[in-house]
Amino acid sequence: MSELLENLDINQYFPVALDWATNLLLAMVILFIGLWLANSANKMVIGISKKHEQLDDTLFRFLGSVARYIVLAFVIIAVLNRFGVQTASIVALLGAAGLAIGLALQGAMSNLAAGVMLLIFRPYKVGDFIDAADRFGNVTEIDMFTTILQTFDNQQIIIPNSQIWGNQIINHSHYSERGVDMHFGVAYVENTDKARAVIDEVLANHPHILKSPAPFVEVETLNDSSVDFIVRPFCKGEHYFNVLYSVPELIKKALDENGIEIPFPHRKVIVVNETA
């Protein structure tokens, strides 16, 4: 045994052990610093949205997670490199895997990209009434992949963001005041000034119609059997549908009370007796 120990050269293995210990220590330092940097990057990105109310928290939480995982990826590569692992092949493998996953999830990625654009440019927000993707409703939720609407009859509509971004979006809640376009016809025999005065009175007495800007009431078209008025009162956005659905009945009743005829399409037939 003593001869074996004598023949064993401890100095031969000391540099190798020292090198492994050094690499292990450096790897631990890189790992701890990398974890701290990853968490700091995540908090820093999220903190940007907290400083500015107009920025969307959902988007910046997602971007914070992306930043965190990117830092962690570099940290893992640096740690493996300390132990002599060839990281070039690992990077190439991760790139190929990412490409394959991206192709397999092409539809999901398009929804994600559209979601990011919607959260950056914010054409609408939660609580807005919008027309998008041939759907109309109140926006209840916006996430990275979908927009969720609630209809007036309490249906939930989930729309992929890719169907919204790049197409026409009508935000009915963007402006605080809205004009409500309506059309009414009176008979040719009626006095248009009198009809306009009756309509103006109805609009003036409505509790949700604004005095400024003043309602717009003018003759728009001379149809075959009627003189058509365009009526555009203004109201607060939250009262839009109340005005839209209450004013026509009120104007109908007011015109009836004042003896003003609302015509319906009719045709005069002239019979000619050719034998006479």
Beta strands, then each sheet from edge to edge (+ up, - down):
strand 1: 129-132
strand 2: 135-142
strand 3: 146-150
strand 4: 156-160
strand 5: 169-171
strand 6: 177-179
strand 7: 182-186
strand 8: 216-222
strand 9: 227-232
strand 10: 234-236
sheet 1: 4+ 3- 2+ 1- 5+
sheet 2: 6+ 10-
sheet 3: 7+ 9- 8+
end
